């Protein structure tokens, strides 16, 4: 079973955070935001892979 580690996530969240990162002049804050977006993207790929593996089991492959 796949479980996300972040409390906030989603496509809209990622886009809003990206805008926040672009608009901030604080490089530390920018990097923190980019790291969170990257973590979200990594987890999104892992979640998609988990669904794919589950589907394969359902059809017996």
N, CA, C and O atoms as a MOPAC input file, in Angstrom:
PM7 MOZYME 1SCF
protein

 N      0.83000 1    -1.20000 1     0.00000 1
 C      0.00000 1     0.00000 1     0.00000 1
 C      0.86600 1     1.25100 1     0.00000 1
 O      1.90300 1     1.31300 1     0.66000 1
 N      0.42100 1     2.22700 1    -0.74300 1
 C      1.15900 1     3.48300 1    -0.83300 1
 C      0.58500 1     4.48600 1     0.15500 1
 O     -0.63000 1     4.59400 1     0.32000 1
 N      1.47800 1     5.21700 1     0.80900 1
 C      1.02900 1     6.25600 1     1.73400 1
 C      1.89000 1     7.49700 1     1.52900 1
 O      3.11900 1     7.42100 1     1.51100 1
 N      1.23200 1     8.63100 1     1.37700 1
 C      1.95100 1     9.90000 1     1.21600 1
 C      2.51500 1    10.35100 1     2.55700 1
 O      1.96800 1    10.03700 1     3.61500 1
 N      3.61500 1    11.09200 1     2.49500 1
 C      4.25200 1    11.57500 1     3.72100 1
 C      3.95200 1    13.04300 1     3.99900 1
 O      4.18700 1    13.52700 1     5.10600 1
 N      3.43300 1    13.75300 1     2.99800 1
 C      3.14500 1    15.17300 1     3.17500 1
 C      1.66000 1    15.37700 1     3.45500 1
 O      0.81000 1    14.67100 1     2.91300 1
 N      1.36300 1    16.35100 1     4.30700 1
 C     -0.03400 1    16.65400 1     4.62200 1
 C     -0.72800 1    17.37900 1     3.47400 1
 O     -1.91500 1    17.16800 1     3.22100 1
 N      0.02500 1    18.23900 1     2.77900 1
 C     -0.53900 1    18.99400 1     1.67100 1
 C      0.07700 1    18.50000 1     0.36800 1
 O      1.28700 1    18.29200 1     0.28600 1
 N     -0.75700 1    18.31300 1    -0.64300 1
 C     -0.26900 1    17.88200 1    -1.94600 1
 C     -1.38000 1    18.03600 1    -2.97000 1
 O     -2.52300 1    18.32900 1    -2.62100 1
 N     -1.04700 1    17.84100 1    -4.20300 1
 C     -2.00300 1    17.92500 1    -5.30400 1
 C     -1.49500 1    18.85800 1    -6.38600 1
 O     -0.61000 1    19.68100 1    -6.15200 1
 N     -2.06100 1    18.72200 1    -7.56400 1
 C     -1.63400 1    19.53300 1    -8.68600 1
 C     -1.81200 1    21.02100 1    -8.45800 1
 O     -0.91400 1    21.81200 1    -8.74800 1
 N     -2.96800 1    21.40400 1    -7.93900 1
 C     -3.21600 1    22.82900 1    -7.67000 1
 C     -2.27600 1    23.33700 1    -6.58800 1
 O     -1.76000 1    24.45100 1    -6.67800 1
 N     -2.05800 1    22.52300 1    -5.57500 1
 C     -1.13000 1    22.89400 1    -4.49900 1
 C      0.25900 1    23.12200 1    -5.07300 1
 O      0.90800 1    24.11600 1    -4.74900 1
 N      0.72100 1    22.20700 1    -5.92400 1
 C      2.05900 1    22.31300 1    -6.50300 1
 C      2.19300 1    23.56600 1    -7.36300 1
 O      3.22000 1    24.24200 1    -7.31900 1
 N      1.16000 1    23.87600 1    -8.14200 1
 C      1.21800 1    25.07600 1    -8.97700 1
 C      1.25000 1    26.34000 1    -8.12300 1
 O      2.00000 1    27.27200 1    -8.41500 1
 N      0.43400 1    26.37100 1    -7.06700 1
 C      0.41900 1    27.53800 1    -6.17500 1
 C      1.76400 1    27.69700 1    -5.47800 1
 O      2.26800 1    28.81200 1    -5.34000 1
 N      2.34100 1    26.59100 1    -5.04300 1
 C      3.64700 1    26.64700 1    -4.38100 1
 C      4.73900 1    27.08300 1    -5.34900 1
 O      5.65300 1    27.81300 1    -4.96600 1
 N      4.64900 1    26.63800 1    -6.60800 1
 C      5.63200 1    27.04400 1    -7.60500 1
 C      5.58700 1    28.55700 1    -7.80700 1
 O      6.62700 1    29.21300 1    -7.86900 1
 N      4.38900 1    29.10000 1    -7.90900 1
 C      4.24300 1    30.55600 1    -8.04700 1
 C      4.84400 1    31.25700 1    -6.84000 1
 O      5.54100 1    32.26300 1    -6.97400 1
 N      4.56700 1    30.71600 1    -5.65900 1
 C      5.14200 1    31.27500 1    -4.42900 1
 C      6.67000 1    31.24300 1    -4.48500 1
 O      7.32500 1    32.21000 1    -4.09500 1
 N      7.23000 1    30.15000 1    -4.96200 1
 C      8.69100 1    30.02300 1    -5.05200 1
 C      9.27600 1    31.02700 1    -6.03500 1
 O     10.31200 1    31.63700 1    -5.76700 1
 N      8.61600 1    31.19300 1    -7.16100 1
 C      9.10300 1    32.12800 1    -8.17600 1
 C      9.05000 1    33.56700 1    -7.66800 1
 O      9.93100 1    34.37200 1    -7.96800 1
 N      8.01800 1    33.88000 1    -6.90300 1
 C      7.81500 1    35.25900 1    -6.46200 1
 C      8.64700 1    35.65400 1    -5.24600 1
 O      8.86800 1    36.84300 1    -5.01500 1
 N      9.11000 1    34.68400 1    -4.46900 1
 C      9.88400 1    35.03400 1    -3.28000 1
 C     11.31200 1    35.41300 1    -3.65700 1
 O     11.89700 1    34.86200 1    -4.59000 1
 N     11.84500 1    36.35200 1    -2.91900 1
 C     13.24200 1    36.74100 1    -3.12700 1
 C     14.17600 1    36.01100 1    -2.16500 1
 O     15.39700 1    36.08400 1    -2.29800 1
 N     13.59400 1    35.31100 1    -1.20100 1
 C     14.36900 1    34.57000 1    -0.20800 1
 C     14.77900 1    33.22000 1    -0.80400 1
 O     13.94100 1    32.34000 1    -1.00300 1
 N     16.05300 1    33.07000 1    -1.08200 1
 C     16.51600 1    31.84100 1    -1.73300 1
 C     16.33500 1    30.60300 1    -0.86200 1
 O     16.13100 1    29.50700 1    -1.38200 1
 N     16.40800 1    30.76600 1     0.45600 1
 C     16.19500 1    29.62000 1     1.35100 1
 C     14.74600 1    29.15700 1     1.29900 1
 O     14.47100 1    27.96000 1     1.22200 1
 N     13.82500 1    30.10900 1     1.34000 1
 C     12.39800 1    29.77800 1     1.25300 1
 C     12.10600 1    29.14400 1    -0.10300 1
 O     11.37300 1    28.15900 1    -0.19100 1
 N     12.68400 1    29.71600 1    -1.15900 1
 C     12.48200 1    29.17600 1    -2.50500 1
 C     12.91900 1    27.71100 1    -2.56200 1
 O     12.20000 1    26.86600 1    -3.09500 1
 N     14.09000 1    27.41700 1    -2.01500 1
 C     14.59400 1    26.04500 1    -2.05500 1
 C     13.72200 1    25.10000 1    -1.23900 1
 O     13.49100 1    23.96400 1    -1.65400 1
 N     13.23300 1    25.55200 1    -0.08400 1
 C     12.33500 1    24.72500 1     0.73100 1
 C     11.07400 1    24.37600 1    -0.05200 1
 O     10.61300 1    23.23400 1    -0.02400 1
 N     10.52400 1    25.36000 1    -0.74400 1
 C      9.31000 1    25.12900 1    -1.53000 1
 C      9.59100 1    24.15400 1    -2.67000 1
 O      8.82400 1    23.21700 1    -2.89300 1
 N     10.68000 1    24.37200 1    -3.38400 1
 C     11.03700 1    23.48800 1    -4.49800 1
 C     11.25900 1    22.06000 1    -3.99800 1
 O     10.87700 1    21.10100 1    -4.67000 1
 N     11.87000 1    21.91500 1    -2.83400 1
 C     12.07600 1    20.58100 1    -2.25500 1
 C     10.74200 1    19.89900 1    -1.96000 1
 O     10.59100 1    18.70000 1    -2.19600 1
 N      9.77100 1    20.66200 1    -1.44400 1
 C      8.44400 1    20.09300 1    -1.16000 1
 C      7.73600 1    19.68800 1    -2.44600 1
 O      7.10100 1    18.63500 1    -2.50800 1
 N      7.84800 1    20.52800 1    -3.47400 1
 C      7.23900 1    20.19100 1    -4.76300 1
 C      7.89000 1    18.93400 1    -5.33200 1
 O      7.20000 1    18.05900 1    -5.85500 1
 N      9.19500 1    18.84300 1    -5.23300 1
 C      9.91700 1    17.67000 1    -5.72300 1
 C      9.47400 1    16.41100 1    -4.98500 1
 O      9.27000 1    15.36500 1    -5.60000 1
 N      9.32600 1    16.51200 1    -3.67800 1
 C      8.86100 1    15.37600 1    -2.87000 1
 C      7.46200 1    14.95500 1    -3.31100 1
 O      7.17600 1    13.76500 1    -3.44200 1
 N      6.59300 1    15.93800 1    -3.54000 1
 C      5.24100 1    15.64700 1    -4.02500 1
 C      5.30400 1    14.90100 1    -5.35600 1
 O      4.60700 1    13.90400 1    -5.54400 1
 N      6.13900 1    15.38100 1    -6.28100 1
 C      6.25900 1    14.74200 1    -7.59000 1
 C      6.78300 1    13.31500 1    -7.47100 1
 O      6.30100 1    12.41700 1    -8.16200 1
 N      7.76500 1    13.10200 1    -6.60000 1
 C      8.29800 1    11.75500 1    -6.39300 1
 C      7.21300 1    10.83000 1    -5.85100 1
 O      7.07900 1     9.68900 1    -6.29500 1
 N      6.43900 1    11.32900 1    -4.88800 1
 C      5.37400 1    10.51600 1    -4.30900 1
 C      4.25800 1    10.26800 1    -5.31400 1
 O      3.63800 1     9.20400 1    -5.30400 1
 N      3.99900 1    11.23800 1    -6.17700 1
 C      2.97400 1    11.07100 1    -7.19500 1
 C      3.36300 1     9.95500 1    -8.16600 1
 O      2.52500 1     9.14300 1    -8.55800 1
 N      4.62700 1     9.92400 1    -8.54400 1
 C      5.10500 1     8.84000 1    -9.40900 1
 C      5.00600 1     7.48900 1    -8.70400 1
 O      4.59800 1     6.49700 1    -9.30900 1
 N      5.37600 1     7.45500 1    -7.43800 1
 C      5.29600 1     6.20500 1    -6.67400 1
 C      3.84400 1     5.74900 1    -6.53200 1
 O      3.56300 1     4.55300 1    -6.60300 1
 N      2.92800 1     6.68600 1    -6.33500 1
 C      1.51100 1     6.34400 1    -6.22000 1
 C      0.98500 1     5.78700 1    -7.53700 1
 O      0.23800 1     4.80900 1    -7.55100 1
 N      1.37400 1     6.40700 1    -8.63000 1
 C      0.95800 1     5.92600 1    -9.94800 1
 C      1.49800 1     4.52100 1   -10.19800 1
 O      0.79000 1     3.66500 1   -10.72800 1
 N      2.74300 1     4.28800 1    -9.82100 1
 C      3.34800 1     2.96200 1    -9.97600 1
 C      2.60300 1     1.92700 1    -9.12700 1
 O      2.37900 1     0.80300 1    -9.57500 1
 N      2.22600 1     2.29800 1    -7.92100 1
 C      1.49400 1     1.37800 1    -7.04900 1
 C      0.14800 1     1.00600 1    -7.66600 1
 O     -0.25800 1    -0.15400 1    -7.60900 1
 N     -0.53700 1     1.96900 1    -8.24900 1
 C     -1.81000 1     1.68800 1    -8.91600 1
 C     -1.58500 1     0.77000 1   -10.11400 1
 O     -2.35100 1    -0.16900 1   -10.32900 1
 N     -0.55200 1     1.03400 1   -10.88400 1
 C     -0.22200 1     0.19400 1   -12.03900 1
 C      0.03500 1    -1.24700 1   -11.60900 1
 O     -0.47100 1    -2.18200 1   -12.22800 1
 N      0.81600 1    -1.42500 1   -10.55500 1
 C      1.11200 1    -2.77100 1   -10.05600 1
 C     -0.15700 1    -3.46700 1    -9.57500 1
 O     -0.33400 1    -4.66200 1    -9.81000 1
 N     -1.03300 1    -2.73500 1    -8.91000 1
 C     -2.30000 1    -3.29100 1    -8.44600 1
 C     -3.14600 1    -3.73600 1    -9.63500 1
 O     -3.71900 1    -4.82500 1    -9.62600 1
 N     -3.21900 1    -2.88100 1   -10.66200 1
 C     -3.99800 1    -3.23400 1   -11.85100 1
 C     -3.45200 1    -4.48400 1   -12.53000 1
 O     -4.21900 1    -5.33400 1   -12.98300 1
 N     -2.13800 1    -4.59500 1   -12.60200 1
 C     -1.53500 1    -5.78900 1   -13.20000 1
 C     -1.95200 1    -7.04500 1   -12.44100 1
 O     -2.23200 1    -8.07500 1   -13.05400 1
 N     -1.99300 1    -6.96800 1   -11.12600 1
 C     -2.40900 1    -8.12300 1   -10.32100 1
 C     -3.86600 1    -8.47600 1   -10.59100 1
 O     -4.23200 1    -9.65100 1   -10.60400 1
 N     -4.69200 1    -7.46300 1   -10.80600 1
 C     -6.11400 1    -7.70000 1   -11.02900 1
 C     -6.36900 1    -8.46200 1   -12.32600 1
 O     -7.32600 1    -9.22900 1   -12.42700 1
 N     -5.50300 1    -8.24600 1   -13.31900 1
 C     -5.69300 1    -8.94500 1   -14.59400 1
 C     -4.77900 1   -10.16300 1   -14.72100 1
 O     -4.73100 1   -10.80800 1   -15.76900 1
 N     -4.06100 1   -10.46800 1   -13.64900 1
 C     -3.25400 1   -11.67600 1   -13.60900 1
 C     -1.94200 1   -11.61600 1   -14.35700 1
 O     -1.48000 1   -12.63300 1   -14.87400 1
 N     -1.34300 1   -10.46300 1   -14.42400 1
 C     -0.03900 1   -10.35500 1   -15.09900 1
 C      1.05700 1   -10.09500 1   -14.11500 1
 O      2.22000 1    -9.97500 1   -14.50300 1

